[in-house]
Amino acid sequence: MSEPKIVACPNCGQKARVRPSAEGVPHCPKCGRALPWLTDVGVADFNAVVEKSPIPVLIDFWAPWCAPCRIVAPAVERLSEELAGQMKVAKLNTDLAPALQERFGIRGIPTLVLMDGGKERDRVTGAMNLNALRQWVEQRLPARSKDQRQVS
């Protein structure tokens, strides 16, 4: 199972431990803002981290040798910050999880798959810049509830 990551709150700088799988969205213990939820995922924890996530998950299927994967990685990470509280990002190294690569029919990387409620909503293959990726994701995220729109 993936280890918790220490994340600095983009709002106040407070550091907090964020678990890959949780029953709720991680929030800053100081200011209450939603924290970016970016984690690595593998076969052993895929169900808990992705399929049982309380919010949609953007899975980044990538590999260390893949140049386009390295190009898209900063945009994916930035999006996890911008859409904190609305989406989790799970990075899946296809070299370490060939069974999941096969299960999802991944033929090229990077492939980004948006999951919601354990079901695939959509996917895109190839490197995208931040603006294109943001637009693609935002069009596919479910409408936010009133509680999610309020800033803590």
HUKA-V796652 format. One record per residue. N is the residue number from 0. RES is the residue in one letter. D_LAST is the distance of its C-alpha to the last C-alpha in Angstrom with 1 decimal. Layout:
# HUKA-V796652
<<N,RES,D_LAST> <N,RES,D_LAST>>
This chain:
# HUKA-V796652
<<0,M,30.2> <1,S,27.9> <2,E,26.6> <3,P,23.0> <4,K,21.9> <5,I,20.4> <6,V,17.6> <7,A,16.3> <8,C,12.6> <9,P,13.2> <10,N,10.7> <11,C,12.1> <12,G,15.0> <13,Q,14.6> <14,K,16.7> <15,A,16.1> <16,R,18.5> <17,V,17.8> <18,R,20.4> <19,P,22.0> <20,S,21.9> <21,A,19.3> <22,E,18.7> <23,G,15.0> <24,V,12.7> <25,P,12.3> <26,H,9.1> <27,C,9.5> <28,P,11.0> <29,K,10.5> <30,C,7.1> <31,G,5.2> <32,R,5.3> <33,A,8.0> <34,L,11.3> <35,P,14.5> <36,W,16.7> <37,L,20.3> <38,T,23.1> <39,D,26.9> <40,V,28.5> <41,G,32.1> <42,V,34.4> <43,A,33.7> <44,D,30.0> <45,F,29.7> <46,N,29.4> <47,A,26.6> <48,V,24.6> <49,V,25.2> <50,E,26.8> <51,K,24.6> <52,S,21.3> <53,P,18.5> <54,I,17.7> <55,P,20.2> <56,V,21.9> <57,L,23.7> <58,I,26.8> <59,D,28.5> <60,F,32.1> <61,W,33.6> <62,A,36.4> <63,P,36.9> <64,W,40.1> <65,C,38.6> <66,A,38.3> <67,P,36.3> <68,C,33.8> <69,R,33.4> <70,I,32.9> <71,V,30.1> <72,A,28.3> <73,P,26.4> <74,A,25.2> <75,V,24.0> <76,E,22.2> <77,R,20.5> <78,L,19.5> <79,S,17.8> <80,E,15.5> <81,E,15.1> <82,L,14.5> <83,A,12.3> <84,G,11.0> <85,Q,13.8> <86,M,16.8> <87,K,18.5> <88,V,21.4> <89,A,24.5> <90,K,27.4> <91,L,30.8> <92,N,33.9> <93,T,36.6> <94,D,39.3> <95,L,37.9> <96,A,37.2> <97,P,40.2> <98,A,39.9> <99,L,36.4> <100,Q,37.7> <101,E,40.5> <102,R,38.5> <103,F,36.4> <104,G,39.5> <105,I,38.2> <106,R,41.1> <107,G,39.6> <108,I,36.7> <109,P,34.1> <110,T,33.1> <111,L,29.5> <112,V,29.0> <113,L,25.9> <114,M,25.7> <115,D,23.9> <116,G,24.7> <117,G,27.4> <118,K,29.2> <119,E,29.7> <120,R,28.4> <121,D,30.0> <122,R,31.3> <123,V,32.4> <124,T,34.9> <125,G,35.3> <126,A,33.5> <127,M,31.1> <128,N,29.5> <129,L,25.8> <130,N,25.9> <131,A,28.1> <132,L,26.1> <133,R,22.8> <134,Q,24.7> <135,W,26.3> <136,V,23.2> <137,E,21.1> <138,Q,24.2> <139,R,24.3> <140,L,20.8> <141,P,20.4> <142,A,18.6> <143,R,14.9> <144,S,14.1> <145,K,12.2> <146,D,9.5> <147,Q,9.2> <148,R,9.3> <149,Q,6.3> <150,V,3.8> <151,S,0.0>>
